[in-house]
Amino acid sequence: MAFQIPKAITPQQVAAQLKQGKQLFLLDVREDAEWIEGHVQGAKHIPLGQLMERVEELPDSGEIIVMCRSGNRSGLACELLHEKGLQIVNMTGGLGSWTDYDQLVR
């Protein structure tokens, strides 16, 4: 049986919440080269391959919105973090579906 991510959010919903000034904990699990090409301002960067070694860098309360390029790696990261008891939200579609380029750092 496949893991079911308990909660999901779209890139457009994240962008709208950021524009409203909402404080979000964003976790970007893409590789270093992808991060350098552009990322959401204020996001925490931990590549998926380092996630379990660096899990202590994540808050143990509150939601963590996990993102990658397409939503696949973030889905895997959500599964790993959910097993650790963290409150996770997968950003479906990933940064490939991000349309508010004013909020990206390049």
Disulfide bonds with the S-S distance in Angstrom:
none
